[in-house]
Amino acid sequence: MIPLELTSHGTRDQVSLLLRLAMSEALSGSGEAVPLCLDEPLLTADPRRGEMLLEFLYRLSETHQVVMTTADPNVAETVRHVAGDACAVVALDPAVEGVAVPAVVEATGRHVARVRVV
């Protein structure tokens, strides 16, 4: 064991995420699995640990619905690398100046339905 103050922000964030996942497992009990909605879960992770965490989340997606948002195109590319067509990746083009809603949506993966931006 090492003191918390000696760990990096990335390590703290990853431990926090794993604790939240464990809590969702405990709260769901023997019922239906709770969907996981994660916003920028890899923001402070180094590339090696980030890929390991994405592989873990991919394996977790066999039993849970996992929805993840990120503004980092490298994370989206790593998801495509780890999961291939087994996941859906929705990429929004950056907003055009003066337009609130992105004009183009790219959706890939075998489980993608028609995407409508509202």
Secondary structure by P-SEA (a helix, b strand, c coil): ccccccccaaaaaaaaaaaaaaaaaaaaccccbbbbbbccccccccaaaaaaaaaaaaaaccccbbbbbbccaaaaaaaaaaccccbbbbbbcccccccccccbbbbbcccccccccc
